[in-house]
Amino acid sequence: MSGFASQTGGYKLLTTSANISAYPTKVVGIFVASASATPTITIYDSASTGTTTKVVDTFTPVSATWYTIPVSTSAGLYVVVGGTVSATVVFA
């Protein structure tokens, strides 16, 4: 067995807030294709649309940028998007 850790997974393209996974998951990262009009992203550990447990606090994304987010969630994955954002969340 090699020691190679694959940083691949499923994906979901977002332009609005969305529940990414209703089950515990691993976040690989987010690629922001475009962002304008006061864009923001907040990531929550939630199986539905709960906003109690933040994984990543609100940040302002930049277009054409990959954000590595190597975390695991215990409940699920919910991403809240503000402004105008087109982003792909990669999770495993």
Buried (B, 14 or more C-beta within 10 A) or exposed (E): EEEEEEEEBEBBEBEEBBBBBEEEBBBBBBBBBBBEEEBBBBBBBBBEEEEEEEBBEEEEBEEEEEBEBEBEBEBBBBBBBBEEBBBBBBBE
